[in-house]
Amino acid sequence: MSRQTVFDGMTKERRRRAPLWDRVKVLVVLVIFFAVLVTYNLNPPFVTLGDAFEIAAGELVGGVLLVLMALEVLRQLHYFVSEHWAAYNHFWAETVFGGTERQTRKRTSDWTRFRIARLFKIMLFLLALGYAVMILNEDVTNPIDGLLAIPRLIGDYAFYIVYFIFVMTLVVSQFIAIFWFLSRGGIDIVFPEDIETRFDSVWGQDHVLDLVKENVAFLEKPDEIEAKGGYIPGGILLWGPPGTGKGEPVSSLLMTPTGPRRMGDLLPGDFVIGSDGLPTRIDQVHLLGERDLYRVRFSDGNSLRVTEDHLWRVTSRNGGTKVLETKQLLGRLTEADGHHRYRIPMVQPVEFEHRPVPLDPYLLGVLLGDGSFRHELRISSQDPEIIESVAALLPDGDSLHHHMGYDYDIVGGRTRSIAKELGLFGRLSHEKLVPEDYLWTSSAARLALLQGLMDSDGTVDQRGGIMFSSTSRALADAVTLLVQSFGGTCTTRERVPTYSYLGEDRGGRLAYEVRIAIGGDSPVFRLARKAQRVVPRTKYLPHRLITDIARDGREEARCIKVTADDHLYVSEGFTVTHNTLMAEAIAGEVGKPFVFVDPGAFIQMFMGVGILKVKRLFRKLRKLSLQHGGVIVFFDEADSLGNRGAGVGGMGMARPGFGNEHMQ
């Protein structure tokens, strides 16, 4: 693209046409001010409208306003001609104003011009204040005397001033507080001396890194490039997927297509499970040495040990998504109202490699729930639907024989032999467990097993909530693992049931109740009477809140790079982890401040709060840019401004003067 000299909207071609309101708004304001002066002097029938106009025009302020109105009319005529005559516009934009701008930039720094502009605004404010005092006080004859009279007037009207302030404070203080608190947040600033990340710290984005390095020279020495005739736009947008580099202890378990494996046993070329539930290949393994570890705990009771610089993709309560280090989360886990602030993404249903199993998964689930393995194989159920399913799924040669009531014996011997092979025969109810091959197999088999367990020992409460109850801790843990593998969450509590025997209340065996939250794509019930009572989750989908972070010893740690597009993988407890370093690395390389912006904090606001946050952001960026010669701005999950789905991040390099241009 050919170089363009941009100044106040002018280009080397014809000036872009301005909207009608932009053309007349300054003139309207000046006319209103002058009309106020005329009205102030108007006193019919002694002072007519014409006389009041002459009096106002003869005063200093009125004369200045008339001159400003004339100049504004000339300015708009100049713009009008520029919009229709390219040569005229080119002369003024390139030769006159462009030359003046270049000379000004050579002689003064951006920071100096910024301070001069601020001083000019303060002087205008003081002049307006002095004139207001002059109008309200007959003893004051000019604005300067008005400024000098302010201390005296404050003393004379101190009581009324204090009373007015007190009343106004009572009325509007709560609204001011709400607006102030809502307009804060969404911005984190890291200064160059605090940034240790460099390009060597980033891997997993080699194709993006190569492109970024080509632009670093522009970001490091923009003034030198422009002095030699080059041109650098005020905003450079760098777009790319999140980075990688997860630090976890070698003893941690990562989910692989065949089940969990230790981090320390994984090598390049091995496969782990990605956030989409499918296998993704390990491209690199990096040794981090012995590191301090932190245990991150979640709302469902699950936890994960990671290094302090491990990065998490978290979503706040307002829906904004950002990437934060473990150490950055410390002390920031709860809101002022006590609610937990951050949640992490959930894995999609995991697809492990299929493992052959000797007994149908649904049949095994029902037997573990409603069956007995102690002396004989027997199932007890009042649901004909379950009895029919069990009879149809028994191995060839076996059948159901009605014993009494709701009890049915499994006869034939084949099922009994399989139960012995699986280590289940002879176990009491609280000793039941799920064989390993049934936990780490295909999603279809795992779902059938879960449905068998839930059809037998699962319940649905009046509000549609799902719960599993068992006296076997192993079965409760198995249900938790199965639900988590489908992107759900579980919370487990212990309960001692009571019963009455001969008029005496007695305590039963310790039971475990597992409350389940899972998406509608993975129905946990096959039994019709239970399935129809479940209330599908359409709004409040399963999620994990970060509830606590605490030091948890030292251990050798490693990090891996995976080839998945989003560079996410699934760790123990089916926890999705994330890491992004690219934007911070750019800031570290060029020595500029790094500003992290959470787009979600700027939307879903009311009464203009979002606008206040945006204005505050750009004021801060402009000030940082002028002070440091540029600033790296990182918009994480940029498309969340319009869509709550997963997205990618955008990195912008803002330079002095960027306020009049667009980062797009």
Phi, psi and omega in degrees: 000136181292152181291141177234136174268118185252125176211112177054037175090355182272149177227178178289344173266197177292150181293142178294135184293136181268146174298158184300317182296320177298331182284328189249353190296319180294317180296322179298316180297316179297318179298320179298315179300316181294323179297325177297318178297316180298315180298323180298323182273348183288131180208071182299148357270003185285320178241107181283175180298318179296318178296318179297321178298315181295320180296314180296319180293332180281342177283160183299310183294317179298319177297319178297318180297320178296318178298316179297322178295319178296316178296322179294321176298316178296320180297317180291326174296320177299315178295321181297316178295320180296331180286343184241354184225104185296318182297317179299315180295319180296320181299311182288319184288318186270311187279309186278289184290321180297318178296318178298318179297317180295318179295320180296318180294328179290323188270333181228152179276165178298321181294322178295316179296325178296318180291323178296317178298320179295319178298321179296319179295321179296319180296319177298319179297315179296321178298316178296321179295316179297321179292323178298318177296321180298319180293320185278345182235119184290338181285346182263130185251349179208162183300326181294316176298328177297317177297319180291334182276351183301313179302318180296318181293324177298318178295320182292324184249027184301317183299313182292324179295313180297318180297317180296316180298320181297314181295314180296325179297317179297325185282315191250357185300320181294323178291321178298317180297317180298312181297320182294313182295320180290332182278351178273170175081173181086355183226127172238132183242131175237126183272158188308320183292345180260359183262116179257349183287136176228176182300330179296340180278351186253130171210160187100357178224044187303318182293325177286320182300320179298319179292321181294318182300330179294335183263352184299323179300323178293325183280331183282317186226065182293323183296320180295322180293318180291327179296334179266013177098000179280170181223131179234124178294157183292337179227123177247121181260124177249127186240138178186165180286161179299159182272193183222185178117065186269127180260114178222154179294155182294340181275350182291152182260129176250144180280127178239169180301340180256003182124190182286142175221151179292142175304320183293344181264354185273142181230160174306136183100340175288166181243143171235174180270132177272177182296340178275004179084001182251161181294144173223140188277142174280123181267321181216151173233126181245135179271127182256355182075189180285129185226154171292140182242152177234138176264119179261121182255148184240167187295339180268010180090350178285160178208163182211137178263129183216170176280165184291336180262008176296135184257141182240136170272108186243151176242129181275176184296331179278001176098352180287140181247135178214169178246121183232148175285158178303316181292334177286335179284337181301130178078002182234023188277342183235150175278175180298331181274004177093351179285149178290140191273320192242144172231156182250158181291156179258150180286150171285161180311125186278138178247096174278166175295142182292134175245131177292135181233147186282340184232142180305133183302318180295317178300317179297318180299317179294318179296322178292331181272304185253003184261166177236135181244006193292299180245328179215165177272118182217144177235140181235117181205141178265002181263110178303330181297320178290317181299318179295320180294317180298315180300323182285337186260357180296149176301157179304134179097343179261157180204168178264139177233122182294124181268295175190149179057238179260012183265138178225133177267144175262115184245154178128333173096331184293314180296322179298318180295318179296320179299323177292319178298325180277356179077026183258331187294134180093352181281143174279172185302316183282358179255000183294151179208166178259124177301146186305318184298336180278343182272330186242055181233194184298158181297323180297317180292320180294321180293321178297318178299314180298319179296322177296317179295318183286323177299330182268308185246011179263154179224162175233123182279183186294334180268005179088008178285149186252138179215146175241138182227136180200153174275356180262118177296324181297320178292320178298318178292325179294317178298318178301314180297317180297315180297316179298327181290347175254018177082017179259177178230155180222146170233132186245136174227152179265146180212137176256108181289155178240153177213164183253130179227115181054043177079004182247131177282128180233155178268136180272193180284145179305129180243158180239125179252124182248112176271133192242136170234122185210149180291162183288348180286349181235083182293124185272351178245141170254335180291124189300316185294335177271319182299323183286346179270348181287133176268113182299142177273114179246338182247302183267084182284161180303141179205164177241125175266140174280118186253335184199147175224127182215150177301142183215057173079190178233149179196157175297135184235157176221162173224150184236155172246128179247159186270000179300148182302323182266359177057033177253149174218170187251126180259192183298149185072013181056045179267127180274127180243160189209157176204132178228124183234347191301308184297318180294325178296320177299314179299321179293322181292319185265356177070036180245155176300149180246120181246118178264123182245127176264103183301328182298336180284352183255003181236176182058032177258165180231161175055035173082007182296320179301322179295319178299320180294319179295316178299317179297319178301310185287330173296317180293318180296319181296317180295315178297319181297319180290325182285323188247003180075018180146164179206140177269122181247127181243115175262105181278144181050056188303326183282358176289350174296333180238350184210134182278000181287175179296150183211197179234168182260157176235140180240130181240143174254107180266132181242166179307136180088005185288349185295337181263007181239174183247135169266115186227000000 
